[in-house]
């Protein structure tokens, strides 16, 4: 009697496991393939399309003719010697020195803060 009840319990558990497995399998649905008429027509027309032949004269109105730019003048053509003498004869200006002996440079105090107008800011 005990063995029969054990067999029934084990059968019932096996049936339960089998049901669970079949339940899991039923949820896996494969995608249904449907014929898409628009896509089929598009692919058919795309395969049948032939590109027009390209001619050399097609670009005439759209492309400018290439011309080489004018070459820059070489530095040898300029009067380098006279420019070098003019550069060497220039008197350099040094900051703090002036051309006049009696003129003293005006010093500014950079640490002073400018006075603020209190009336103009108080109205805001």
N, CA, C and O atoms as a printed pandas DataFrame, in Angstrom:
     atom_number atom_name residue_name chain_id  residue_number  x_coord  y_coord  z_coord
0              1         N          UNK        A               1    0.804   -1.174    0.000
1              2        CA          UNK        A               1    0.000    0.000    0.000
2              3         C          UNK        A               1    0.863    1.259    0.000
3              4         O          UNK        A               1    0.589    2.228   -0.709
4              5         N          UNK        A               2    1.883    1.213    0.795
5              6        CA          UNK        A               2    2.788    2.359    0.875
6              7         C          UNK        A               2    3.528    2.553   -0.454
7              8         O          UNK        A               2    3.746    3.684   -0.889
8              9         N          UNK        A               3    3.901    1.474   -1.076
9             10        CA          UNK        A               3    4.618    1.580   -2.332
10            11         C          UNK        A               3    3.719    2.114   -3.436
11            12         O          UNK        A               3    4.175    2.844   -4.316
12            13         N          UNK        A               4    2.427    1.747   -3.392
13            14        CA          UNK        A               4    1.499    2.269   -4.395
14            15         C          UNK        A               4    1.300    3.780   -4.213
15            16         O          UNK        A               4    1.225    4.513   -5.199
16            17         N          UNK        A               5    1.216    4.243   -2.981
17            18        CA          UNK        A               5    1.037    5.671   -2.753
18            19         C          UNK        A               5    2.293    6.452   -3.158
19            20         O          UNK        A               5    2.208    7.578   -3.648
20            21         N          UNK        A               6    3.462    5.830   -2.943
21            22        CA          UNK        A               6    4.703    6.474   -3.385
22            23         C          UNK        A               6    4.770    6.558   -4.907
23            24         O          UNK        A               6    5.228    7.555   -5.466
24            25         N          UNK        A               7    4.308    5.500   -5.566
25            26        CA          UNK        A               7    4.326    5.491   -7.026
26            27         C          UNK        A               7    3.367    6.548   -7.580
27            28         O          UNK        A               7    3.674    7.225   -8.561
28            29         N          UNK        A               8    2.185    6.681   -6.930
29            30        CA          UNK        A               8    1.227    7.687   -7.374
30            31         C          UNK        A               8    1.807    9.100   -7.190
31            32         O          UNK        A               8    1.661    9.961   -8.057
32            33         N          UNK        A               9    2.456    9.314   -6.062
33            34        CA          UNK        A               9    3.040   10.635   -5.787
34            35         C          UNK        A               9    4.143   10.957   -6.782
35            36         O          UNK        A               9    4.256   12.086   -7.260
36            37         N          UNK        A              10    4.965    9.937   -7.092
37            38        CA          UNK        A              10    6.047   10.195   -8.044
38            39         C          UNK        A              10    5.487   10.424   -9.446
39            40         O          UNK        A              10    6.021   11.243  -10.193
40            41         N          UNK        A              11    4.394    9.695   -9.823
41            42        CA          UNK        A              11    3.751    9.893  -11.115
42            43         C          UNK        A              11    3.163   11.297  -11.209
43            44         O          UNK        A              11    3.276   11.977  -12.229
44            45         N          UNK        A              12    2.531   11.707  -10.110
45            46        CA          UNK        A              12    1.917   13.027  -10.102
46            47         C          UNK        A              12    2.980   14.126  -10.224
47            48         O          UNK        A              12    2.779   15.126  -10.913
48            49         N          UNK        A              13    4.097   13.924   -9.550
49            50        CA          UNK        A              13    5.157   14.927   -9.659
50            51         C          UNK        A              13    5.746   14.942  -11.063
51            52         O          UNK        A              13    6.089   16.005  -11.581
52            53         N          UNK        A              14    5.868   13.760  -11.688
53            54        CA          UNK        A              14    6.365   13.708  -13.067
54            55         C          UNK        A              14    5.395   14.401  -14.025
55            56         O          UNK        A              14    5.810   15.121  -14.933
56            57         N          UNK        A              15    4.100   14.173  -13.807
57            58        CA          UNK        A              15    3.098   14.803  -14.654
58            59         C          UNK        A              15    3.143   16.322  -14.470
59            60         O          UNK        A              15    3.014   17.068  -15.442
60            61         N          UNK        A              16    3.326   16.782  -13.235
61            62        CA          UNK        A              16    3.407   18.205  -12.936
62            63         C          UNK        A              16    4.612   18.836  -13.646
63            64         O          UNK        A              16    4.512   19.918  -14.226
64            65         N          UNK        A              17    5.744   18.140  -13.587
65            66        CA          UNK        A              17    6.957   18.652  -14.254
66            67         C          UNK        A              17    6.748   18.686  -15.766
67            68         O          UNK        A              17    7.164   19.637  -16.428
68            69         N          UNK        A              18    6.118   17.673  -16.305
69            70        CA          UNK        A              18    5.872   17.619  -17.753
70            71         C          UNK        A              18    4.941   18.751  -18.170
71            72         O          UNK        A              18    5.143   19.360  -19.220
72            73         N          UNK        A              19    3.913   19.042  -17.353
73            74        CA          UNK        A              19    3.004   20.138  -17.663
74            75         C          UNK        A              19    3.741   21.482  -17.649
75            76         O          UNK        A              19    3.513   22.328  -18.514
76            77         N          UNK        A              20    4.617   21.670  -16.674
77            78        CA          UNK        A              20    5.368   22.913  -16.578
78            79         C          UNK        A              20    6.270   23.100  -17.795
79            80         O          UNK        A              20    6.417   24.202  -18.323
80            81         N          UNK        A              21    6.869   21.988  -18.223
81            82        CA          UNK        A              21    7.738   22.087  -19.403
82            83         C          UNK        A              21    6.945   22.396  -20.657
83            84         O          UNK        A              21    7.391   23.172  -21.501
84            85         N          UNK        A              22    5.777   21.797  -20.785
85            86        CA          UNK        A              22    4.969   22.086  -21.968
86            87         C          UNK        A              22    4.436   23.512  -21.910
87            88         O          UNK        A              22    4.282   24.159  -22.946
88            89         N          UNK        A              23    4.157   23.999  -20.721
89            90        CA          UNK        A              23    3.698   25.377  -20.584
90            91         C          UNK        A              23    4.801   26.335  -21.030
91            92         O          UNK        A              23    4.535   27.343  -21.685
92            93         N          UNK        A              24    6.007   26.015  -20.678
93            94        CA          UNK        A              24    7.127   26.878  -21.075
94            95         C          UNK        A              24    7.308   26.857  -22.583
95            96         O          UNK        A              24    7.618   27.878  -23.196
96            97         N          UNK        A              25    7.118   25.725  -23.154
97            98        CA          UNK        A              25    7.312   25.607  -24.591
98            99         C          UNK        A              25    6.231   26.351  -25.375
99           100         O          UNK        A              25    6.479   26.834  -26.480
100          101         N          UNK        A              26    5.051   26.439  -24.808
101          102        CA          UNK        A              26    3.977   27.089  -25.551
102          103         C          UNK        A              26    4.170   28.598  -25.625
103          104         O          UNK        A              26    3.590   29.250  -26.493
104          105         N          UNK        A              27    4.975   29.161  -24.732
105          106        CA          UNK        A              27    5.190   30.595  -24.755
106          107         C          UNK        A              27    6.195   31.007  -25.825
107          108         O          UNK        A              27    6.216   32.170  -26.227
108          109         N          UNK        A              28    7.011   30.102  -26.283
109          110        CA          UNK        A              28    7.982   30.417  -27.322
110          111         C          UNK        A              28    7.270   30.416  -28.667
111          112         O          UNK        A              28    7.012   29.354  -29.234
112          113         N          UNK        A              29    6.954   31.586  -29.173
113          114        CA          UNK        A              29    6.211   31.717  -30.416
114          115         C          UNK        A              29    7.182   32.153  -31.501
115          116         O          UNK        A              29    7.928   33.114  -31.314
116          117         N          UNK        A              30    7.184   31.472  -32.611
117          118        CA          UNK        A              30    8.050   31.863  -33.719
118          119         C          UNK        A              30    7.358   32.956  -34.523
119          120         O          UNK        A              30    6.131   33.039  -34.551
120          121         N          UNK        A              31    8.150   33.781  -35.169
121          122        CA          UNK        A              31    7.606   34.889  -35.948
122          123         C          UNK        A              31    6.906   34.342  -37.186
123          124         O          UNK        A              31    7.405   33.432  -37.848
124          125         N          UNK        A              32    5.764   34.902  -37.481
125          126        CA          UNK        A              32    5.006   34.485  -38.644
126          127         C          UNK        A              32    5.493   35.294  -39.836
127          128         O          UNK        A              32    5.530   36.523  -39.793
128          129         N          UNK        A              33    5.862   34.600  -40.888
129          130        CA          UNK        A              33    6.368   35.268  -42.075
130          131         C          UNK        A              33    5.183   35.622  -42.956
131          132         O          UNK        A              33    4.424   34.750  -43.379
132          133         N          UNK        A              34    5.032   36.922  -43.230
133          134        CA          UNK        A              34    3.960   37.388  -44.098
134          135         C          UNK        A              34    4.579   38.000  -45.339
135          136         O          UNK        A              34    5.661   38.583  -45.279
136          137         N          UNK        A              35    3.910   37.870  -46.431
137          138        CA          UNK        A              35    4.395   38.459  -47.674
138          139         C          UNK        A              35    4.111   39.953  -47.649
139          140         O          UNK        A              35    2.982   40.374  -47.402
140          141         N          UNK        A              36    5.140   40.751  -47.907
141          142        CA          UNK        A              36    4.986   42.200  -47.940
142          143         C          UNK        A              36    4.987   42.620  -49.402
143          144         O          UNK        A              36    6.029   42.630  -50.057
144          145         N          UNK        A              37    3.820   42.962  -49.901
145          146        CA          UNK        A              37    3.689   43.277  -51.323
146          147         C          UNK        A              37    4.453   44.532  -51.713
147          148         O          UNK        A              37    5.055   44.584  -52.785
148          149         N          UNK        A              38    4.432   45.543  -50.853
149          150        CA          UNK        A              38    5.125   46.795  -51.165
150          151         C          UNK        A              38    6.625   46.561  -51.239
151          152         O          UNK        A              38    7.303   47.071  -52.130
152          153         N          UNK        A              39    7.133   45.781  -50.291
153          154        CA          UNK        A              39    8.575   45.504  -50.298
154          155         C          UNK        A              39    8.964   44.693  -51.528
155          156         O          UNK        A              39   10.009   44.941  -52.131
156          157         N          UNK        A              40    8.140   43.737  -51.899
157          158        CA          UNK        A              40    8.430   42.934  -53.088
158          159         C          UNK        A              40    8.428   43.801  -54.348
159          160         O          UNK        A              40    9.286   43.641  -55.216
160          161         N          UNK        A              41    7.466   44.718  -54.448
161          162        CA          UNK        A              41    7.424   45.598  -55.612
162          163         C          UNK        A              41    8.639   46.516  -55.636
163          164         O          UNK        A              41    9.213   46.758  -56.698
164          165         N          UNK        A              42    9.033   47.027  -54.476
165          166        CA          UNK        A              42   10.192   47.919  -54.388
166          167         C          UNK        A              42   11.464   47.193  -54.809
167          168         O          UNK        A              42   12.264   47.729  -55.576
168          169         N          UNK        A              43   11.648   45.985  -54.310
169          170        CA          UNK        A              43   12.851   45.231  -54.668
170          171         C          UNK        A              43   12.863   44.875  -56.147
171          172         O          UNK        A              43   13.918   44.876  -56.781
172          173         N          UNK        A              44   11.698   44.572  -56.694
173          174        CA          UNK        A              44   11.617   44.244  -58.117
174          175         C          UNK        A              44   12.019   45.448  -58.964
175          176         O          UNK        A              44   12.789   45.307  -59.915
176          177         N          UNK        A              45   11.501   46.638  -58.626
177          178        CA          UNK        A              45   11.843   47.855  -59.371
178          179         C          UNK        A              45   13.305   48.244  -59.166
179          180         O          UNK        A              45   13.957   48.746  -60.082
180          181         N          UNK        A              46   13.806   48.011  -57.974
181          182        CA          UNK        A              46   15.200   48.339  -57.679
182          183         C          UNK        A              46   16.150   47.469  -58.501
183          184         O          UNK        A              46   17.172   47.951  -58.990
184          185         N          UNK        A              47   15.816   46.205  -58.649
185          186        CA          UNK        A              47   16.657   45.305  -59.450
186          187         C          UNK        A              47   16.571   45.632  -60.936
187          188         O          UNK        A              47   17.533   45.426  -61.677
188          189         N          UNK        A              48   15.435   46.137  -61.368
189          190        CA          UNK        A              48   15.246   46.438  -62.791
190          191         C          UNK        A              48   15.823   47.796  -63.176
191          192         O          UNK        A              48   15.907   48.091  -64.368
192          193         N          UNK        A              49   16.227   48.643  -62.214
193          194        CA          UNK        A              49   16.717   49.992  -62.518
194          195         C          UNK        A              49   18.086   49.935  -63.177
195          196         O          UNK        A              49   18.981   49.220  -62.725
196          197         N          UNK        A              50   18.231   50.686  -64.231
197          198        CA          UNK        A              50   19.514   50.818  -64.925
198          199         C          UNK        A              50   19.935   52.282  -64.856
199          200         O          UNK        A              50   19.189   53.166  -65.277
200          201         N          UNK        A              51   21.129   52.537  -64.327
201          202        CA          UNK        A              51   21.631   53.909  -64.213
202          203         C          UNK        A              51   21.963   54.445  -65.601
203          204         O          UNK        A              51   22.487   53.713  -66.439
204          205         N          UNK        A              52   21.655   55.738  -65.852
205          206        CA          UNK        A              52   21.988   56.299  -67.166
206          207         C          UNK        A              52   23.500   56.418  -67.333
207          208         O          UNK        A              52   24.236   56.597  -66.362
208          209         N          UNK        A              53   23.937   56.315  -68.561
209          210        CA          UNK        A              53   25.373   56.394  -68.855
210          211         C          UNK        A              53   25.862   57.828  -68.662
211          212         O          UNK        A              53   25.160   58.784  -68.993
212          213         N          UNK        A              54   27.054   57.963  -68.129
213          214        CA          UNK        A              54   27.638   59.276  -67.864
214          215         C          UNK        A              54   28.489   59.683  -69.066
215          216         O          UNK        A              54   29.337   58.920  -69.532
216          217         N          UNK        A              55   28.247   60.895  -69.558
217          218        CA          UNK        A              55   29.010   61.408  -70.691
218          219         C          UNK        A              55   29.989   62.461  -70.190
219          220         O          UNK        A              55   29.792   63.041  -69.122
220          221         N          UNK        A              56   31.023   62.702  -70.947
221          222        CA          UNK        A              56   32.019   63.702  -70.571
222          223         C          UNK        A              56   31.433   65.110  -70.652
223          224         O          UNK        A              56   31.886   66.002  -69.935
224          225         N          UNK        A              57   30.447   65.324  -71.500
225          226        CA          UNK        A              57   29.888   66.663  -71.671
226          227         C          UNK        A              57   28.841   67.000  -70.598
227          228         O          UNK        A              57   28.362   68.134  -70.567
228          229         N          UNK        A              58   28.473   66.074  -69.732
229          230        CA          UNK        A              58   27.465   66.321  -68.692
230          231         C          UNK        A              58   27.922   67.355  -67.671
231          232         O          UNK        A              58   27.082   68.049  -67.098
232          233         N          UNK        A              59   29.197   67.479  -67.428
233          234        CA          UNK        A              59   29.709   68.356  -66.371
234          235         C          UNK        A              59   30.060   69.753  -66.864
235          236         O          UNK        A              59   30.544   70.570  -66.081
236          237         N          UNK        A              60   29.831   70.047  -68.128
237          238        CA          UNK        A              60   30.278   71.330  -68.689
238          239         C          UNK        A              60   29.675   72.540  -67.981
239          240         O          UNK        A              60   30.403   73.498  -67.719
240          241         N          UNK        A              61   28.425   72.544  -67.669
241          242        CA          UNK        A              61   27.800   73.702  -67.057
242          243         C          UNK        A              61   28.001   73.769  -65.557
243          244         O          UNK        A              61   27.712   74.795  -64.942
244          245         N          UNK        A              62   28.491   72.695  -64.954
245          246        CA          UNK        A              62   28.589   72.606  -63.496
246          247         C          UNK        A              62   30.009   72.727  -62.952
247          248         O          UNK        A              62   30.198   72.905  -61.748
248          249         N          UNK        A              63   30.994   72.634  -63.813
249          250        CA          UNK        A              63   32.386   72.617  -63.362
250          251         C          UNK        A              63   33.150   73.739  -64.051
251          252         O          UNK        A              63   33.002   73.953  -65.254
252          253         N          UNK        A              64   33.970   74.457  -63.283
253          254        CA          UNK        A              64   34.787   75.519  -63.862
254          255         C          UNK        A              64   36.077   74.929  -64.425
255          256         O          UNK        A              64   36.567   73.897  -63.968
256          257         N          UNK        A              65   36.596   75.601  -65.404
257          258        CA          UNK        A              65   37.875   75.180  -65.987
258          259         C          UNK        A              65   39.000   75.523  -65.019
259          260         O          UNK        A              65   38.994   76.593  -64.411
260          261         N          UNK        A              66   39.947   74.636  -64.875
261          262        CA          UNK        A              66   41.060   74.843  -63.952
262          263         C          UNK        A              66   42.146   75.670  -64.630
263          264         O          UNK        A              66   42.585   75.368  -65.740
264          265         N          UNK        A              67   42.566   76.721  -63.929
265          266        CA          UNK        A              67   43.701   77.513  -64.398
266          267         C          UNK        A              67   44.682   77.626  -63.245
267          268         O          UNK        A              67   44.282   77.799  -62.094
268          269         N          UNK        A              68   45.935   77.529  -63.548
269          270        CA          UNK        A              68   46.958   77.630  -62.519
270          271         C          UNK        A              68   46.992   79.051  -61.957
271          272         O          UNK        A              68   46.874   80.015  -62.712
272          273         N          UNK        A              69   47.153   79.189  -60.642
273          274        CA          UNK        A              69   47.245   80.542  -60.079
274          275         C          UNK        A              69   48.563   81.197  -60.471
275          276         O          UNK        A              69   49.531   80.522  -60.821
276          277         N          UNK        A              70   48.580   82.517  -60.405
277          278        CA          UNK        A              70   49.780   83.265  -60.760
278          279         C          UNK        A              70   50.864   82.980  -59.723
279          280         O          UNK        A              70   50.594   83.015  -58.522
280          281         N          UNK        A              71   52.043   82.709  -60.160
281          282        CA          UNK        A              71   53.149   82.399  -59.255
282          283         C          UNK        A              71   53.551   83.657  -58.486
283          284         O          UNK        A              71   53.603   84.740  -59.069
284          285         N          UNK        A              72   53.835   83.533  -57.197
285          286        CA          UNK        A              72   54.244   84.708  -56.426
286          287         C          UNK        A              72   55.642   85.160  -56.861
287          288         O          UNK        A              72   56.449   84.344  -57.305
288          289         N          UNK        A              73   55.922   86.453  -56.733
289          290        CA          UNK        A              73   57.251   86.935  -57.131
290          291         C          UNK        A              73   58.314   86.377  -56.179
291          292         O          UNK        A              73   58.085   86.247  -54.976
292          293         N          UNK        A              74   59.444   86.060  -56.728
293          294        CA          UNK        A              74   60.493   85.494  -55.877
294          295         C          UNK        A              74   61.142   86.608  -55.057
295          296         O          UNK        A              74   61.170   87.755  -55.502
296          297         N          UNK        A              75   61.655   86.299  -53.890
297          298        CA          UNK        A              75   62.281   87.331  -53.070
298          299         C          UNK        A              75   63.562   87.896  -53.704
299          300         O          UNK        A              75   64.021   88.970  -53.315
300          301         N          UNK        A              76   64.120   87.198  -54.648
301          302        CA          UNK        A              76   65.348   87.674  -55.275
302          303         C          UNK        A              76   65.075   88.878  -56.174
303          304         O          UNK        A              76   65.972   89.678  -56.441
304          305         N          UNK        A              77   63.841   89.001  -56.636
305          306        CA          UNK        A              77   63.505   90.102  -57.523
306          307         C          UNK        A              77   63.397   91.416  -56.749
307          308         O          UNK        A              77   63.614   92.486  -57.319
308          309         N          UNK        A              78   63.073   91.352  -55.488
309          310        CA          UNK        A              78   62.945   92.571  -54.691
310          311         C          UNK        A              78   64.338   93.111  -54.364
311          312         O          UNK        A              78   65.338   92.403  -54.487
312          313         N          UNK        A              79   64.382   94.360  -53.950
313          314        CA          UNK        A              79   65.654   94.993  -53.632
314          315         C          UNK        A              79   65.979   94.713  -52.164
315          316         O          UNK        A              79   65.719   95.538  -51.289
316          317         N          UNK        A              80   66.541   93.556  -51.917
317          318        CA          UNK        A              80   66.800   93.112  -50.545
318          319         C          UNK        A              80   67.909   93.940  -49.903
319          320         O          UNK        A              80   67.818   94.255  -48.717
320          321         N          UNK        A              81   68.919   94.290  -50.625
321          322        CA          UNK        A              81   70.060   95.019  -50.055
322          323         C          UNK        A              81   69.615   96.374  -49.501
323          324         O          UNK        A              81   70.003   96.742  -48.393
324          325         N          UNK        A              82   68.810   97.115  -50.256
325          326        CA          UNK        A              82   68.379   98.435  -49.772
326          327         C          UNK        A              82   67.433   98.288  -48.571
327          328         O          UNK        A              82   67.461   99.116  -47.660
328          329         N          UNK        A              83   66.611   97.258  -48.564
329          330        CA          UNK        A              83   65.712   97.033  -47.427
330          331         C          UNK        A              83   66.500   96.663  -46.171
331          332         O          UNK        A              83   66.135   97.066  -45.067
332          333         N          UNK        A              84   67.569   95.905  -46.339
333          334        CA          UNK        A              84   68.395   95.518  -45.193
334          335         C          UNK        A              84   69.123   96.737  -44.628
335          336         O          UNK        A              84   69.225   96.872  -43.409
336          337         N          UNK        A              85   69.630   97.624  -45.482
337          338        CA          UNK        A              85   70.293   98.835  -44.998
338          339         C          UNK        A              85   69.310   99.743  -44.273
339          340         O          UNK        A              85   69.658  100.341  -43.255
340          341         N          UNK        A              86   68.080   99.856  -44.785
341          342        CA          UNK        A              86   67.073  100.680  -44.137
342          343         C          UNK        A              86   66.714  100.099  -42.768
343          344         O          UNK        A              86   66.482  100.852  -41.822
344          345         N          UNK        A              87   66.667   98.811  -42.657
345          346        CA          UNK        A              87   66.368   98.162  -41.382
346          347         C          UNK        A              87   67.487   98.399  -40.371
347          348         O          UNK        A              87   67.229   98.699  -39.205
348          349         N          UNK        A              88   68.710   98.265  -40.820
349          350        CA          UNK        A              88   69.858   98.456  -39.920
350          351         C          UNK        A              88   69.992   99.905  -39.478
351          352         O          UNK        A              88   70.507  100.163  -38.390
352          353         N          UNK        A              89   69.546  100.853  -40.287
353          354        CA          UNK        A              89   69.688  102.271  -39.934
354          355         C          UNK        A              89   68.560  102.757  -39.017
355          356         O          UNK        A              89   68.627  103.883  -38.525
356          357         N          UNK        A              90   67.555  101.965  -38.781
357          358        CA          UNK        A              90   66.466  102.388  -37.905
358          359         C          UNK        A              90   66.952  102.476  -36.466
359          360         O          UNK        A              90   67.794  101.693  -36.024
360          361         N          UNK        A              91   66.408  103.434  -35.758
361          362        CA          UNK        A              91   66.743  103.597  -34.343
362          363         C          UNK        A              91   65.663  102.861  -33.541
363          364         O          UNK        A              91   64.476  103.155  -33.690
364          365         N          UNK        A              92   66.057  101.926  -32.709
365          366        CA          UNK        A              92   65.050  101.193  -31.947
366          367         C          UNK        A              92   64.491  102.052  -30.822
367          368         O          UNK        A              92   65.208  102.843  -30.209
368          369         N          UNK        A              93   63.219  101.885  -30.566
369          370        CA          UNK        A              93   62.581  102.606  -29.476
370          371         C          UNK        A              93   62.568  101.696  -28.264
371          372         O          UNK        A              93   62.099  100.559  -28.325
372          373         N          UNK        A              94   63.091  102.215  -27.158
373          374        CA          UNK        A              94   63.125  101.446  -25.924
374          375         C          UNK        A              94   62.109  102.063  -24.984
375          376         O          UNK        A              94   62.055  103.283  -24.829
376          377         N          UNK        A              95   61.314  101.228  -24.363
377          378        CA          UNK        A              95   60.274  101.720  -23.465
378          379         C          UNK        A              95   60.920  102.362  -22.248
379          380         O          UNK        A              95   61.862  101.804  -21.684
380          381         N          UNK        A              96   60.437  103.509  -21.840
381          382        CA          UNK        A              96   60.986  104.221  -20.684
382          383         C          UNK        A              96   61.983  105.290  -21.087
383          384         O          UNK        A              96   62.293  106.174  -20.288
384          385         N          UNK        A              97   62.489  105.229  -22.300
385          386        CA          UNK        A              97   63.411  106.259  -22.775
386          387         C          UNK        A              97   62.658  107.142  -23.752
387          388         O          UNK        A              97   61.834  106.675  -24.538
388          389         N          UNK        A              98   62.955  108.395  -23.685
389          390        CA          UNK        A              98   62.320  109.295  -24.643
390          391         C          UNK        A              98   63.410  110.019  -25.426
391          392         O          UNK        A              98   64.579  110.022  -25.040
392          393         N          UNK        A              99   63.005  110.620  -26.515
393          394        CA          UNK        A              99   63.971  111.312  -27.363
394          395         C          UNK        A              99   64.496  112.582  -26.720
395          396         O          UNK        A              99   65.610  113.002  -27.033
396          397         N          UNK        A             100   63.736  113.211  -25.832
397          398        CA          UNK        A             100   64.165  114.450  -25.188
398          399         C          UNK        A             100   64.823  114.118  -23.859
399          400         O          UNK        A             100   64.398  113.200  -23.157
400          401         N          UNK        A             101   65.849  114.861  -23.522
401          402        CA          UNK        A             101   66.578  114.595  -22.285
402          403         C          UNK        A             101   65.812  115.078  -21.065
403          404         O          UNK        A             101   65.919  114.457  -20.007
404          405         N          UNK        A             102   65.038  116.168  -21.164
405          406        CA          UNK        A             102   64.367  116.754  -20.018
406          407         C          UNK        A             102   63.011  116.136  -19.731
407          408         O          UNK        A             102   62.462  116.354  -18.652
408          409         N          UNK        A             103   62.475  115.403  -20.624
409          410        CA          UNK        A             103   61.139  114.845  -20.424
410          411         C          UNK        A             103   61.215  113.612  -19.534
411          412         O          UNK        A             103   61.970  112.679  -19.807
412          413         N          UNK        A             104   60.426  113.621  -18.469
413          414        CA          UNK        A             104   60.388  112.473  -17.557
414          415         C          UNK        A             104   59.126  111.672  -17.854
415          416         O          UNK        A             104   58.074  112.259  -18.111
416          417         N          UNK        A             105   59.208  110.385  -17.825
417          418        CA          UNK        A             105   58.021  109.571  -18.116
418          419         C          UNK        A             105   56.980  109.723  -17.009
419          420         O          UNK        A             105   57.323  109.832  -15.831
420          421         N          UNK        A             106   55.749  109.728  -17.386
421          422        CA          UNK        A             106   54.657  109.851  -16.433
422          423         C          UNK        A             106   54.378  108.467  -15.861
423          424         O          UNK        A             106   54.091  107.515  -16.588
424          425         N          UNK        A             107   54.470  108.386  -14.530
425          426        CA          UNK        A             107   54.212  107.090  -13.895
426          427         C          UNK        A             107   52.760  107.016  -13.487
427          428         O          UNK        A             107   52.177  107.991  -13.011
428          429         N          UNK        A             108   52.201  105.873  -13.675
429          430        CA          UNK        A             108   50.824  105.667  -13.268
430          431         C          UNK        A             108   50.809  104.694  -12.109
431          432         O          UNK        A             108   51.588  103.742  -12.077
432          433         N          UNK        A             109   49.922  104.931  -11.158
433          434        CA          UNK        A             109   49.793  104.019  -10.031
434          435         C          UNK        A             109   48.711  103.009  -10.383
435          436         O          UNK        A             109   47.520  103.324  -10.388
436          437         N          UNK        A             110   49.137  101.824  -10.669
437          438        CA          UNK        A             110   48.205  100.789  -11.102
438          439         C          UNK        A             110   47.459  100.162   -9.928
439          440         O          UNK        A             110   46.512   99.403  -10.136
440          441         N          UNK        A             111   47.870  100.466   -8.702
441          442        CA          UNK        A             111   47.242   99.842   -7.545
442          443         C          UNK        A             111   46.105  100.668   -6.966
443          444         O          UNK        A             111   45.442  100.226   -6.027
444          445         N          UNK        A             112   45.868  101.848   -7.500
445          446        CA          UNK        A             112   44.756  102.660   -7.033
446          447         C          UNK        A             112   43.467  102.150   -7.645
447          448         O          UNK        A             112   43.417  101.818   -8.829
448          449         N          UNK        A             113   42.423  102.092   -6.829
449          450        CA          UNK        A             113   41.122  101.678   -7.338
450          451         C          UNK        A             113   40.351  102.926   -7.761
451          452         O          UNK        A             113   40.398  103.935   -7.058
452          453         N          UNK        A             114   39.658  102.884   -8.864
453          454        CA          UNK        A             114   38.888  104.057   -9.294
454          455         C          UNK        A             114   37.715  104.283   -8.346
455          456         O          UNK        A             114   37.134  103.344   -7.801
456          457         N          UNK        A             115   37.390  105.563   -8.170
457          458        CA          UNK        A             115   36.283  105.893   -7.290
458          459         C          UNK        A             115   34.967  105.539   -7.973
459          460         O          UNK        A             115   34.782  105.773   -9.167
460          461         N          UNK        A             116   34.063  104.971   -7.187
461          462        CA          UNK        A             116   32.777  104.582   -7.743
462          463         C          UNK        A             116   31.748  105.663   -7.435
463          464         O          UNK        A             116   31.821  106.337   -6.408
464          465         N          UNK        A             117   30.814  105.810   -8.321
465          466        CA          UNK        A             117   29.738  106.768   -8.120
466          467         C          UNK        A             117   28.671  106.090   -7.273
467          468         O          UNK        A             117   28.056  105.113   -7.702
468          469         N          UNK        A             118   28.456  106.607   -6.079
469          470        CA          UNK        A             118   27.502  105.962   -5.182
470          471         C          UNK        A             118   26.071  106.297   -5.552
471          472         O          UNK        A             118   25.182  105.477   -5.320
472          473         N          UNK        A             119   25.809  107.462   -6.116
473          474        CA          UNK        A             119   24.444  107.867   -6.437
474          475         C          UNK        A             119   23.878  107.026   -7.584
475          476         O          UNK        A             119   22.721  106.610   -7.528
476          477         N          UNK        A             120   24.659  106.780   -8.596
477          478        CA          UNK        A             120   24.202  106.023   -9.755
478          479         C          UNK        A             120   23.909  104.566   -9.422
479          480         O          UNK        A             120   22.965  103.987   -9.960
480          481         N          UNK        A             121   24.701  103.970   -8.548
481          482        CA          UNK        A             121   24.507  102.558   -8.197
482          483         C          UNK        A             121   23.431  102.392   -7.141
483          484         O          UNK        A             121   22.814  101.329   -7.071
484          485         N          UNK        A             122   23.182  103.395   -6.320
485          486        CA          UNK        A             122   22.199  103.289   -5.252
486          487         C          UNK        A             122   20.789  103.258   -5.844
487          488         O          UNK        A             122   19.885  102.702   -5.219
488          489         N          UNK        A             123   20.576  103.830   -7.016
489          490        CA          UNK        A             123   19.248  103.868   -7.608
490          491         C          UNK        A             123   18.813  102.509   -8.121
491          492         O          UNK        A             123   17.616  102.267   -8.277
492          493         N          UNK        A             124   19.734  101.637   -8.379
493          494        CA          UNK        A             124   19.403  100.316   -8.947
494          495         C          UNK        A             124   18.908   99.430   -7.898
495          496         O          UNK        A             124   18.576   98.276   -8.171
